[in-house]
């Protein structure tokens, strides 16, 4: 009693405080507003769901995978671009932070650029962007719940039911599955609003909301606008036919009451629906035109086969008997080309089982990400009520509703929907499942209010069906593991989650069976859903993994210091340069976005596809050509020089620095080196290197090794990079246009054989024998602790690929290079660049040794990067080192146990001396670009050549670039496999290179037409059209 009294006294004193009193008054006022309590409740649930992660990670939600690799740096980049646009008054159309440079609108609109949920975050300080991002993730889920509530209210669902179902939708499996794709969560907000917009056309003949939602969807994420349009068209047609009786009543009412009517309401709805979709898309054209122009070059579009197969199957009806043609069409529409058994399970798993990660499902554990799966789970109570709702709808003769549900269910089992609703790309996406989730929520909510009419046995049937489906799924999962289905692995601990879920469903079934007609039932169920959401969210985060925010980018202290260093360099150095940082490894290849410097890497689905040949020739992409994860990490001097690297930002103790780079500044943790050989913006060449285009190479079945051709084989990568600084590399068709069919322009020298590119490069292909390489296998029974004791190693003998398979921690290759001449002439020729063939995919610690006074010492050492990605199929194979003495031994040590059946490449060595490199640089410095200045989307520079040159800039090629010499338009070509190149004439010239987003003007014009039409429609409806309010109040929703 005394304790209670103390508590009441304390509470009374708190309430007497003026600030507390004011807060209480505000809360009381807000609580009387319509949605305040609902929003507060959802926020509380959302915060509790993530509270553990928020507390442990500085109030961030760093979901492992794409979220930490993309979403965090993307928001920093967008923040910088928008504030640069605001302060300069010029919108940033060219973004150079992502892999040398990219069309900002075309690339970044998919992720964030015009996303309203991102734009709000421009109001917070840059330093707390990850924290603001976490708050916005929860906010988007809350708003998803609110938008669903608005939709349910349109269907006259009871208030308490809207709370329950909207809660389930807000934190549904789809939202949790796509936590690592932060830019998808807003789609869950927009989908109910999109359906509500359609309802307003269908029921009220008011298209404005639908128009605005389509427009905002285009701004937010144009990919999902495709899904919205296809799904929306199906939904609108269904709802239109479902309301034909309603339209007849409206027509009769108008005639009876002599209300002016221009057209039949049935026709009016069709016209308004088409008008809404058309004008919404027209208004979104300012984004769609530029974005589709870029996206259409994505390999997921260019390599599509499904639409081709579908059209071919349809055309068969004109040449084959109907039955045979129908059979062929059926194959395309309903049969997966591979993994048929697994894909037919996905819809059942998605609907009936809870989400457990952002990567795969509770039943089928995939070893790789599969776009054909995502979750539609809406929690056990609603799941148990789904079949009773179907039974009740059948009893009420809601045949059209059941047909629609059956149709949606059928689509989930057919490949057609997965390709169609994603715009017929080459990938079968299940992202459209958000439509399924929303429809199920609406259906269950409407039927839930009629649960008094549901029979108790329908719950029994529901539980029995669910139990059978779980049994079937577990059986099929074991079968797929047994037959070693592609990418399917053991369930491991997930089997316990599955059993736990079955037990929970059973408990919930008993509760529903006993209480589903009680008045407090819905209120209690709300908390059951909230609790399940909290549990499911934390299991998802546990299985997916949460990165340590404190350790991202080698630690917050490291990234903060690097940000400060980069900021200081940007303040004092106004030249156009790129900065190399060893922090930008495969775990952080979007680092340039964090540092606000032009980037040397990216993990981005929509990178600059015009760079494809260059990226291929220099093995920049981790997975090879057309891969969207890439970076320049290998410290290769010719490559770094060509792309304009002026600064090396390295950790203290990292001494593997290219020649020509000298110490610029130091901090406690970092050293910055500046390139004294830096050449700004571009190069002028007398030499011309001609190569066929990528398409011509393969159309003519030519190999990658004939005269004048550049390729991406391991050794040739170094030749290619030598070529970048030797001459202008032009495609055959461009060279003929510039210099004639036989390259007759005598002002230029034409390099037609690779031998002309090898000056100064030395190869050990024929001199490095297998017998010079010994393989030492580390014997470990448990997690290794480092030791150099010889007895822990087994010498497997001379190198062969089989002997290097499955090497364990600290196993190593010992290479005796004393008989080779690597670095032997350093005393007379300067430092030596040594490139060792070793995949960047493997975590390797490589040390180069020399001899002095009969004693061995370390010349240099580097790991280049350490990461936790799969080592299979990595295409980056050349690592750079710099030495000032002869290399007598090389040790390549495995830092982490290698994947099964992987092996180390034979470490062929290529080297080049500093004097050869300096000679090449000196020639390039003879004809520099002068007076270089840069502004947003613009570069200006002068030239003063003594004769015509072919100029190649460090700026990636894009159709949006235009070049002027005074008022004369200069044609731009693609040089060096993906960079701006042009014919530079002798004498003094002033050039202006300007970027404008392709098709932006056309998109703006189309948007203006759309805005005009919508404005005219709005004015017409409000000032010149008849008043509908009388009969709108007379009719309530009946369908």
ZAMARGU-4260 file (C-alpha; in steps of 0.2 Angstrom, whole numbers, plus 5000, padded with zeros to 4 digits):
<rodrens>
0) 5000/5000/5000 | 5014/5012/5005 | 5023/5008/4988 | 5006/5012/4978 | 5004/5028/4988
5) 5022/5034/4983 | 5019/5030/4965 | 5002/5040/4965 | 5011/5054/4974 | 5025/5054/4961
10) 5013/5053/4946 | 5003/5068/4953 | 5019/5078/4955 | 5024/5074/4937 | 5007/5079/4930
15) 5009/5096/4939 | 5024/5100/4929 | 5019/5113/4916 | 5028/5104/4901 | 5021/5087/4906
20) 5004/5095/4907 | 5005/5103/4890 | 5011/5087/4882 | 4996/5078/4890 | 4984/5091/4884
25) 4991/5089/4866 | 4989/5071/4867 | 4971/5072/4873 | 4967/5083/4858 | 4976/5072/4846
30) 4968/5057/4852 | 4952/5064/4847 | 4957/5065/4829 | 4952/5050/4818 | 4968/5041/4815
35) 4979/5046/4829 | 4977/5032/4841 | 4979/5019/4826 | 4995/5027/4820 | 5002/5028/4838
40) 4998/5009/4840 | 5007/5004/4824 | 5022/5015/4829 | 5023/5006/4846 | 5022/4989/4837
45) 5035/4994/4824 | 5047/5001/4837 | 5045/4985/4848 | 5049/4974/4832 | 5065/4983/4829
50) 5070/4988/4847 | 5084/4976/4849 | 5092/4980/4833 | 5090/4999/4836 | 5098/4998/4853
55) 5112/4987/4848 | 5116/4997/4832 | 5115/5016/4836 | 5097/5017/4831 | 5099/5010/4814
60) 5093/4994/4806 | 5108/4988/4796 | 5100/4972/4788 | 5114/4961/4780 | 5115/4961/4762
65) 5109/4973/4749 | 5103/4985/4763 | 5121/4989/4770 | 5129/4987/4753 | 5117/4999/4743
70) 5103/5007/4753 | 5114/5016/4766 | 5126/5024/4754 | 5113/5027/4741 | 5104/5039/4753
75) 5120/5048/4757 | 5123/5050/4738 | 5105/5056/4735 | 5107/5068/4750 | 5122/5076/4742
80) 5115/5077/4724 | 5099/5085/4730 | 5108/5098/4741 | 5120/5102/4727 | 5105/5104/4716
85) 5097/5116/4728 | 5112/5126/4732 | 5118/5128/4714 | 5101/5130/4706 | 5105/5116/4694
90) 5098/5099/4695 | 5112/5086/4695 | 5109/5075/4680 | 5126/5067/4679 | 5131/5058/4695
95) 5149/5053/4696 | 5149/5044/4712 | 5144/5027/4705 | 5157/5018/4695 | 5165/5033/4686
100) 5148/5041/4682 | 5130/5038/4677 | 5114/5046/4671 | 5107/5051/4688 | 5089/5051/4684
105) 5090/5035/4673 | 5100/5025/4686 | 5094/5032/4703 | 5076/5034/4701 | 5073/5015/4703
110) 5081/5017/4721 | 5077/5034/4728 | 5080/5050/4718 | 5062/5056/4717 | 5055/5045/4730
115) 5044/5056/4742 | 5049/5045/4757 | 5067/5049/4753 | 5065/5067/4749 | 5058/5070/4767
120) 5075/5065/4774 | 5083/5079/4766 | 5078/5089/4781 | 5089/5080/4793 | 5108/5082/4795
125) 5118/5071/4784 | 5127/5063/4799 | 5111/5055/4805 | 5105/5048/4788 | 5106/5030/4793
130) 5096/5034/4809 | 5083/5043/4799 | 5082/5029/4787 | 5078/5017/4801 | 5064/5028/4807
135) 5057/5030/4789 | 5057/5011/4787 | 5045/5010/4802 | 5036/5025/4796 | 5033/5017/4779
140) 5025/5001/4788 | 5014/5012/4798 | 5008/5022/4783 | 5005/5005/4774 | 4994/5001/4788
145) 4985/5018/4787 | 4983/5016/4768 | 4975/4999/4770 | 4963/5006/4783 | 4958/5019/4771
150) 4954/5006/4758 | 4945/4995/4770 | 4934/5010/4776 | 4929/5012/4757 | 4922/4994/4758
155) 4912/4999/4774 | 4922/4988/4785 | 4920/4990/4804 | 4932/5001/4813 | 4939/4987/4825
160) 4941/4976/4809 | 4951/4989/4800 | 4963/4990/4815 | 4965/4971/4815 | 4968/4969/4796
165) 4978/4985/4793 | 4989/4980/4807 | 4992/4963/4798 | 4995/4972/4782 | 5007/4985/4789
170) 5019/4971/4795 | 5015/4958/4783 | 5027/4945/4776 | 5030/4955/4760 | 5036/4970/4770
175) 5048/4960/4781 | 5054/4949/4766 | 5060/4965/4758 | 5067/4974/4773 | 5084/4973/4764
180) 5077/4982/4749 | 5072/4997/4758 | 5065/5006/4743 | 5052/4993/4741 | 5043/4996/4757
185) 5034/5012/4750 | 5026/5001/4738 | 5016/4993/4752 | 5010/5011/4756 | 5005/5014/4738
190) 4996/4998/4733 | 4980/5001/4744 | 4980/5019/4739 | 4981/5013/4721 | 4966/5001/4723
195) 4957/5015/4733 | 4959/5026/4718 | 4952/5013/4706 | 4937/5011/4719 | 4934/5030/4718
200) 4933/5029/4699 | 4922/5013/4700 | 4910/5019/4713 | 4911/5038/4713 | 4917/5042/4696
205) 4931/5053/4703 | 4948/5049/4695 | 4959/5062/4703 | 4966/5051/4717 | 4970/5037/4704
210) 4979/5049/4693 | 4989/5056/4708 | 4994/5038/4714 | 5000/5033/4697 | 5010/5048/4696
215) 5018/5047/4713 | 5021/5028/4710 | 5031/5033/4694 | 5041/5045/4705 | 5044/5032/4718
220) 5048/5017/4709 | 5045/5015/4690 | 5048/4996/4690 | 5032/4994/4702 | 5022/5005/4691
225) 5022/4992/4678 | 5015/4979/4691 | 5003/4992/4696 | 4996/4995/4679 | 4995/4976/4674
230) 4987/4971/4691 | 4976/4987/4691 | 4969/4983/4674 | 4964/4966/4680 | 4957/4973/4696
235) 4948/4987/4688 | 4939/4976/4675 | 4934/4964/4688 | 4926/4978/4699 | 4918/4986/4684
240) 4909/4970/4679 | 4905/4967/4697 | 4896/4984/4698 | 4886/4984/4682 | 4870/4982/4693
245) 4875/4997/4703 | 4877/5007/4687 | 4860/5002/4681 | 4852/5009/4697 | 4862/5025/4695
250) 4856/5027/4677 | 4838/5024/4683 | 4839/5036/4697 | 4846/5050/4686 | 4832/5047/4673
255) 4819/5046/4687 | 4825/5063/4695 | 4829/5071/4678 | 4847/5074/4683 | 4857/5080/4668
260) 4867/5065/4661 | 4879/5067/4646 | 4883/5049/4644 | 4878/5032/4652 | 4887/5030/4668
265) 4894/5013/4662 | 4903/5022/4648 | 4908/5036/4659 | 4917/5025/4671 | 4926/5017/4657
270) 4931/5034/4650 | 4937/5040/4667 | 4947/5024/4671 | 4956/5025/4654 | 4958/5044/4656
275) 4965/5041/4674 | 4978/5028/4669 | 4983/5038/4653 | 4985/5055/4662 | 4994/5047/4677
280) 5006/5039/4665 | 5008/5055/4655 | 5012/5064/4671 | 5025/5051/4676 | 5033/5052/4659
285) 5046/5064/4666 | 5053/5049/4675 | 5047/5035/4663 | 5055/5042/4647 | 5073/5044/4654
290) 5072/5028/4665 | 5066/5017/4652 | 5079/5023/4639 | 5092/5017/4652 | 5083/5001/4658
295) 5080/4995/4640 | 5099/4992/4639 | 5099/4981/4655 | 5103/4963/4651 | 5088/4958/4661
300) 5078/4967/4647 | 5089/4963/4632 | 5091/4945/4636 | 5072/4941/4639 | 5066/4926/4631
305) 5048/4923/4639 | 5039/4936/4628 | 5047/4929/4613 | 5042/4912/4617 | 5024/4918/4621
310) 5022/4927/4604 | 5029/4913/4595 | 5017/4901/4604 | 5002/4913/4599 | 5008/4913/4581
315) 5008/4894/4580 | 4989/4896/4579 | 4991/4902/4561 | 5001/4887/4556 | 4997/4872/4567
320) 4980/4863/4571 | 4971/4872/4585 | 4974/4858/4598 | 4993/4857/4595 | 4995/4876/4595
325) 4984/4877/4611 | 4996/4864/4619 | 5011/4874/4615 | 5003/4890/4622 | 4999/4880/4638
330) 5017/4875/4640 | 5022/4894/4639 | 5008/4900/4651 | 5008/4887/4664 | 5025/4877/4664
335) 5041/4883/4671 | 5056/4880/4661 | 5066/4874/4676 | 5064/4870/4694 | 5045/4867/4691
340) 5043/4857/4707 | 5050/4870/4718 | 5041/4885/4709 | 5025/4876/4711 | 5028/4876/4730
345) 5032/4894/4731 | 5014/4901/4732 | 5009/4889/4745 | 5025/4893/4756 | 5022/4912/4753
350) 5004/4911/4759 | 5004/4898/4772 | 5021/4900/4781 | 5028/4915/4790 | 5043/4925/4784
355) 5060/4920/4791 | 5073/4930/4781 | 5075/4942/4766 | 5082/4928/4756 | 5072/4913/4756
360) 5058/4904/4765 | 5055/4893/4781 | 5052/4877/4771 | 5064/4879/4756 | 5081/4885/4761
365) 5089/4892/4745 | 5108/4893/4743 | 5106/4908/4731 | 5093/4922/4730 | 5078/4918/4720
370) 5067/4932/4713 | 5053/4920/4710 | 5049/4920/4729 | 5043/4932/4742 | 5030/4931/4756
375) 5012/4935/4756 | 5010/4930/4774 | 4997/4940/4784 | 4998/4931/4801 | 4990/4915/4809
380) 4973/4922/4814 | 4969/4929/4797 | 4976/4914/4789 | 4964/4903/4799 | 4950/4914/4794
385) 4954/4914/4775 | 4945/4897/4771 | 4930/4901/4782 | 4929/4917/4773 | 4929/4908/4756
390) 4915/4896/4763 | 4905/4910/4769 | 4907/4920/4752 | 4901/4904/4743 | 4886/4902/4754
395) 4882/4921/4751 | 4883/4917/4733 | 4898/4929/4730 | 4903/4920/4715 | 4912/4934/4706
400) 4923/4937/4721 | 4927/4918/4722 | 4931/4918/4703 | 4943/4933/4706 | 4952/4924/4720
405) 4953/4908/4710 | 4960/4918/4696 | 4973/4927/4707 | 4978/4910/4715 | 4980/4902/4697
410) 4991/4917/4692 | 5003/4913/4707 | 5006/4896/4700 | 5009/4902/4682 | 5026/4909/4675
415) 5015/4921/4665 | 5011/4932/4679 | 5029/4933/4686 | 5035/4939/4669 | 5020/4950/4664
420) 5019/4959/4680 | 5037/4964/4679 | 5037/4970/4661 | 5043/4954/4653 | 5061/4955/4659
425) 5072/4940/4658 | 5069/4937/4677 | 5053/4930/4685 | 5049/4942/4699 | 5037/4938/4713
430) 5037/4956/4718 | 5019/4958/4712 | 5014/4948/4727 | 5010/4964/4736 | 4994/4965/4726
435) 4989/4947/4732 | 4992/4952/4750 | 4982/4968/4748 | 4967/4958/4740 | 4967/4945/4753
440) 4967/4958/4767 | 4952/4966/4759 | 4943/4950/4756 | 4946/4943/4774 | 4941/4960/4781
445) 4924/4961/4772 | 4920/4943/4777 | 4927/4945/4794 | 4912/4957/4798 | 4900/4943/4794
450) 4909/4930/4805 | 4893/4928/4815 | 4886/4919/4800 | 4902/4908/4799 | 4899/4890/4805
455) 4911/4883/4818 | 4915/4868/4807 | 4923/4880/4794 | 4937/4884/4806 | 4940/4865/4808
460) 4941/4863/4790 | 4953/4878/4789 | 4965/4870/4802 | 4964/4853/4794 | 4968/4861/4777
465) 4983/4871/4784 | 4989/4856/4793 | 4989/4845/4777 | 4998/4859/4767 | 5011/4860/4780
470) 5014/4841/4780 | 5014/4842/4761 | 5027/4856/4761 | 5038/4847/4773 | 5037/4831/4763
475) 5041/4840/4747 | 5055/4850/4755 | 5064/4834/4760 | 5061/4827/4743 | 5069/4842/4734
480) 5084/4840/4746 | 5085/4822/4743 | 5085/4824/4724 | 5097/4838/4725 | 5086/4851/4717
485) 5096/4866/4711 | 5100/4879/4725 | 5090/4869/4739 | 5100/4866/4755 | 5096/4858/4772
490) 5083/4866/4782 | 5094/4865/4798 | 5086/4875/4812 | 5071/4881/4801 | 5063/4864/4804
495) 5061/4869/4823 | 5053/4886/4817 | 5041/4876/4806 | 5036/4865/4820 | 5034/4880/4832
500) 5023/4888/4819 | 5012/4873/4818 | 5010/4873/4837 | 5006/4891/4837 | 4993/4889/4823
505) 4985/4875/4833 | 4984/4886/4849 | 4977/4900/4838 | 4964/4888/4831 | 4958/4883/4848
510) 4957/4901/4853 | 4947/4906/4838 | 4936/4891/4839 | 4931/4896/4857 | 4930/4915/4856
515) 4927/4920/4838 | 4909/4927/4841 | 4913/4936/4857 | 4913/4955/4858 | 4931/4957/4864
520) 4937/4944/4851 | 4943/4957/4838 | 4952/4968/4851 | 4961/4953/4858 | 4966/4947/4841
525) 4974/4963/4837 | 4987/4960/4851 | 4989/4942/4845 | 4994/4948/4828 | 5005/4962/4835
530) 5014/4948/4846 | 5017/4937/4831 | 5023/4951/4820 | 5036/4955/4834 | 5042/4937/4834
535) 5042/4935/4815 | 5052/4951/4813 | 5065/4946/4825 | 5067/4928/4817 | 5068/4937/4800
540) 5082/4948/4807 | 5091/4933/4815 | 5090/4922/4800 | 5094/4936/4788 | 5108/4943/4799
545) 5110/4961/4805 | 5127/4969/4801 | 5136/4978/4815 | 5133/4996/4811 | 5149/5000/4821
550) 5159/4989/4810 | 5152/4995/4793 | 5166/5002/4781 | 5179/4995/4793 | 5172/5004/4808
555) 5163/5020/4811 | 5179/5029/4817 | 5187/5024/4800 | 5173/5030/4789 | 5171/5046/4799
560) 5189/5050/4797 | 5189/5046/4779 | 5174/5057/4776 | 5183/5071/4785 | 5198/5068/4774
565) 5189/5068/4758 | 5179/5083/4763 | 5195/5093/4766 | 5203/5087/4750 | 5187/5093/4741
570) 5188/5110/4749 | 5206/5113/4743 | 5207/5104/4727 | 5195/5110/4713 | 5202/5099/4699
575) 5192/5084/4693 | 5200/5069/4701 | 5196/5052/4708 | 5201/5045/4725 | 5206/5027/4729
580) 5202/5020/4746 | 5206/5003/4752 | 5190/5004/4762 | 5181/5002/4746 | 5181/4983/4746
585) 5168/4971/4740 | 5158/4975/4757 | 5159/4993/4753 | 5161/4996/4734 | 5148/5011/4735
590) 5161/5020/4746 | 5162/5035/4734 | 5144/5039/4739 | 5149/5040/4757 | 5164/5051/4754
595) 5156/5062/4741 | 5170/5059/4728 | 5169/5052/4711 | 5167/5033/4713 | 5179/5018/4708
600) 5166/5005/4711 | 5147/5002/4714 | 5134/4989/4718 | 5120/4995/4707 | 5107/4987/4696
605) 5107/5002/4684 | 5125/5006/4681 | 5132/5014/4665 | 5130/5001/4652 | 5140/5011/4640
610) 5155/5006/4650 | 5153/4987/4647 | 5168/4984/4636 | 5179/4994/4647 | 5173/4985/4663
615) 5176/4969/4654 | 5193/4973/4647 | 5199/4977/4664 | 5190/4964/4674 | 5181/4977/4685
620) 5165/4967/4688 | 5167/4953/4701 | 5156/4941/4692 | 5161/4945/4674 | 5153/4954/4660
625) 5135/4962/4663 | 5138/4960/4682 | 5131/4975/4692 | 5144/4973/4707 | 5161/4980/4703
630) 5176/4990/4709 | 5194/4995/4705 | 5203/4988/4720 | 5219/4980/4713 | 5231/4995/4713
635) 5236/4993/4695 | 5245/5009/4690 | 5240/5010/4671 | 5222/5008/4676 | 5222/5020/4690
640) 5231/5033/4680 | 5219/5032/4665 | 5203/5034/4676 | 5211/5049/4684 | 5215/5043/4702
645) 5224/5058/4710 | 5224/5052/4728 | 5227/5035/4737 | 5218/5035/4755 | 5226/5020/4764
650) 5227/5014/4782 | 5243/5017/4792 | 5255/5002/4788 | 5249/4999/4770 | 5264/5003/4760
655) 5259/4995/4744 | 5258/5012/4735 | 5260/5014/4716 | 5275/5024/4710 | 5272/5042/4707
660) 5261/5043/4722 | 5270/5053/4736 | 5264/5056/4754 | 5252/5071/4755 | 5245/5071/4773
665) 5244/5059/4788 | 5232/5056/4802 | 5233/5044/4817 | 5224/5030/4806 | 5227/5035/4788
670) 5240/5041/4775 | 5235/5050/4759 | 5246/5049/4744 | 5245/5061/4729 | 5249/5057/4711
675) 5262/5068/4705 | 5259/5061/4687 | 5241/5065/4688 | 5234/5071/4671 | 5217/5080/4673
680) 5201/5075/4663 | 5208/5067/4648 | 5222/5062/4635 | 5227/5067/4618 | 5233/5053/4606
685) 5242/5052/4590 | 5240/5033/4590 | 5224/5024/4585 | 5219/5007/4591 | 5205/4999/4581
690) 5194/4986/4589 | 5177/4978/4582 | 5162/4982/4593 | 5156/4969/4605 | 5141/4965/4593
695) 5152/4963/4578 | 5164/4952/4587 | 5151/4939/4590 | 5140/4941/4574 | 5155/4936/4564
700) 5161/4922/4575 | 5178/4930/4578 | 5188/4925/4593 | 5194/4937/4606 | 5213/4936/4601
705) 5214/4942/4583 | 5224/4957/4577 | 5219/4973/4585 | 5206/4965/4596 | 5205/4968/4615
710) 5199/4954/4626 | 5196/4951/4645 | 5208/4936/4647 | 5218/4937/4663 | 5235/4942/4655
715) 5227/4953/4642 | 5219/4964/4655 | 5236/4972/4658 | 5239/4974/4640 | 5222/4983/4638
720) 5227/4995/4652 | 5243/4998/4644 | 5233/5002/4628 | 5222/5015/4637 | 5238/5026/4639
725) 5245/5022/4622 | 5232/5027/4610 | 5213/5031/4607 | 5204/5014/4606 | 5190/5016/4593
730) 5177/5004/4587 | 5180/4999/4569 | 5164/5008/4562 | 5170/5025/4571 | 5188/5023/4565
735) 5182/5021/4547 | 5171/5036/4548 | 5185/5047/4555 | 5200/5041/4545 | 5193/5032/4530
740) 5190/5014/4525 | 5209/5011/4525 | 5213/5022/4539 | 5222/5034/4527 | 5224/5050/4538
745) 5243/5052/4539 | 5242/5062/4555 | 5239/5047/4565 | 5248/5030/4569 | 5237/5015/4568
750) 5241/5001/4580 | 5235/4984/4572 | 5245/4971/4582 | 5246/4968/4601 | 5265/4967/4599
755) 5265/4986/4598 | 5257/4987/4615 | 5269/4976/4624 | 5283/4988/4626 | 5289/4988/4644
760) 5278/4973/4650 | 5287/4957/4655 | 5278/4941/4657 | 5283/4925/4666 | 5271/4913/4657
765) 5285/4903/4650 | 5298/4904/4664 | 5287/4901/4680 | 5287/4882/4681 | 5276/4872/4692
770) 5291/4865/4701 | 5295/4883/4707 | 5279/4883/4717 | 5276/4872/4732 | 5259/4870/4740
775) 5259/4869/4759 | 5243/4863/4767 | 5239/4868/4785 | 5233/4854/4796 | 5219/4860/4808
780) 5207/4850/4818 | 5198/4865/4825 | 5197/4884/4822 | 5216/4888/4818 | 5227/4899/4829
785) 5241/4907/4818 | 5258/4898/4820 | 5273/4897/4809 | 5278/4880/4815 | 5283/4869/4801
790) 5276/4854/4808 | 5258/4860/4806 | 5260/4860/4787 | 5260/4846/4774 | 5270/4850/4758
795) 5260/4844/4744 | 5274/4847/4732 | 5275/4856/4716 | 5259/4866/4710 | 5245/4859/4701
800) 5227/4865/4702 | 5221/4849/4711 | 5234/4851/4725 | 5226/4869/4729 | 5208/4863/4731
805) 5200/4866/4747 | 5214/4874/4756 | 5212/4878/4774 | 5216/4893/4784 | 5234/4898/4783
810) 5239/4886/4769 | 5250/4894/4757 | 5259/4894/4740 | 5278/4896/4741 | 5285/4903/4725
815) 5304/4903/4722 | 5307/4918/4710 | 5325/4919/4712 | 5329/4913/4695 | 5317/4926/4687
820) 5321/4944/4684 | 5307/4952/4693 | 5313/4969/4699 | 5331/4965/4695 | 5334/4982/4687
825) 5326/4993/4700 | 5342/5001/4704 | 5343/5009/4687 | 5325/5009/4681 | 5316/5014/4697
830) 5302/5005/4706 | 5294/4990/4698 | 5275/4986/4696 | 5272/4968/4699 | 5255/4960/4695
835) 5251/4943/4701 | 5237/4932/4694 | 5227/4928/4709 | 5208/4929/4710 | 5201/4944/4721
840) 5187/4932/4726 | 5199/4922/4737 | 5204/4930/4753 | 5223/4930/4751 | 5238/4938/4760
845) 5252/4940/4747 | 5270/4944/4753 | 5284/4948/4741 | 5302/4945/4748 | 5319/4951/4743
850) 5337/4947/4748 | 5349/4959/4756 | 5366/4954/4763 | 5361/4936/4762 | 5345/4939/4773
855) 5327/4938/4767 | 5316/4954/4770 | 5299/4959/4765 | 5298/4970/4750 | 5279/4972/4751
860) 5263/4964/4757 | 5244/4967/4753 | 5228/4957/4755 | 5219/4970/4743 | 5202/4966/4752
865) 5194/4954/4763 | 5176/4949/4761 | 5164/4935/4764 | 5156/4933/4747 | 5156/4917/4737
870) 5173/4914/4729 | 5166/4905/4714 | 5167/4912/4697 | 5176/4928/4702 | 5183/4936/4686
875) 5195/4948/4694 | 5212/4940/4693 | 5227/4953/4693 | 5233/4960/4709 | 5246/4975/4709
880) 5262/4977/4720 | 5276/4989/4720 | 5294/4985/4724 | 5311/4993/4724 | 5322/4977/4723
885) 5322/4960/4715 | 5308/4948/4720 | 5316/4932/4726 | 5301/4924/4734 | 5282/4926/4735
890) 5271/4919/4748 | 5252/4918/4744 | 5243/4913/4760 | 5225/4908/4762 | 5216/4919/4775
895) 5200/4909/4775 | 5196/4891/4771 | 5192/4890/4753 | 5175/4884/4746 | 5173/4866/4741
900) 5182/4861/4725 | 5189/4879/4722 | 5207/4880/4718 | 5221/4894/4717 | 5226/4900/4700
905) 5244/4897/4694 | 5251/4914/4700 | 5259/4920/4683 | 5268/4936/4686 | 5269/4952/4674
910) 5279/4967/4678 | 5284/4984/4672 | 5297/4997/4677 | 5294/5015/4682 | 5305/5022/4668
915) 5294/5014/4655 | 5279/5021/4663 | 5286/5038/4665 | 5291/5039/4647 | 5273/5035/4642
920) 5266/5048/4655 | 5279/5061/4648 | 5272/5059/4631 | 5254/5061/4637 | 5259/5077/4646
925) 5265/5085/4630 | 5247/5089/4625 | 5237/5092/4641 | 5219/5098/4642 | 5221/5116/4649
930) 5211/5127/4660 | 5199/5113/4666 | 5184/5119/4675 | 5169/5110/4681 | 5151/5114/4686
935) 5135/5104/4688 | 5133/5093/4673 | 5147/5104/4663 | 5165/5103/4660 | 5175/5117/4651
940) 5193/5115/4644 | 5205/5122/4631 | 5217/5113/4620 | 5232/5120/4610 | 5238/5105/4599
945) 5252/5107/4586 | 5242/5094/4575 | 5226/5085/4576 | 5223/5073/4590 | 5211/5060/4595
950) 5205/5065/4613 | 5199/5053/4626 | 5191/5060/4642 | 5190/5052/4659 | 5171/5054/4658
955) 5161/5039/4654 | 5151/5040/4637 | 5133/5043/4638 | 5120/5049/4624 | 5117/5064/4635
960) 5134/5072/4633 | 5136/5086/4620 | 5152/5094/4615 | 5154/5112/4608 | 5169/5121/4601
965) 5164/5139/4603 | 5147/5137/4594 | 5151/5122/4583 | 5144/5105/4588 | 5158/5092/4589
970) 5153/5074/4587 | 5156/5062/4602 | 5163/5044/4600 | 5165/5030/4612 | 5183/5028/4616
975) 5193/5015/4627 | 5178/5004/4628 | 5166/5017/4636 | 5173/5035/4637 | 5169/5051/4629
980) 5181/5053/4614 | 5182/5067/4600 | 5192/5072/4586 | 5203/5087/4592 | 5209/5099/4579
985) 5226/5108/4580 | 5227/5126/4587 | 5218/5135/4601 | 5201/5128/4605 | 5189/5131/4619
990) 5177/5116/4623 | 5161/5115/4633 | 5155/5097/4637 | 5138/5097/4644 | 5126/5084/4650
995) 5107/5083/4648 | 5097/5068/4653 | 5091/5059/4637 | 5072/5060/4634 | 5070/5072/4649
1000) 5063/5086/4639 | 5051/5074/4630 | 5046/5067/4646 | 5043/5085/4653 | 5032/5089/4638
1005) 5022/5074/4640 | 5020/5078/4659 | 5014/5095/4654 | 5001/5088/4643 | 4995/5077/4657
1010) 4994/5091/4669 | 4984/5101/4657 | 4972/5087/4654 | 4970/5084/4672 | 4967/5102/4676
1015) 4954/5103/4663 | 4945/5088/4669 | 4946/5095/4687 | 4939/5112/4682 | 4926/5103/4671
1020) 4920/5092/4685 | 4919/5106/4698 | 4912/5120/4688 | 4904/5114/4673 | 4897/5097/4677
1025) 4882/5092/4686 | 4881/5090/4705 | 4881/5071/4709 | 4880/5073/4728 | 4862/5069/4729
1030) 4862/5052/4722 | 4879/5048/4729 | 4871/5048/4747 | 4857/5037/4741 | 4868/5022/4736
1035) 4880/5013/4747 | 4893/5000/4741 | 4884/4984/4737 | 4898/4975/4728
</rodrens>
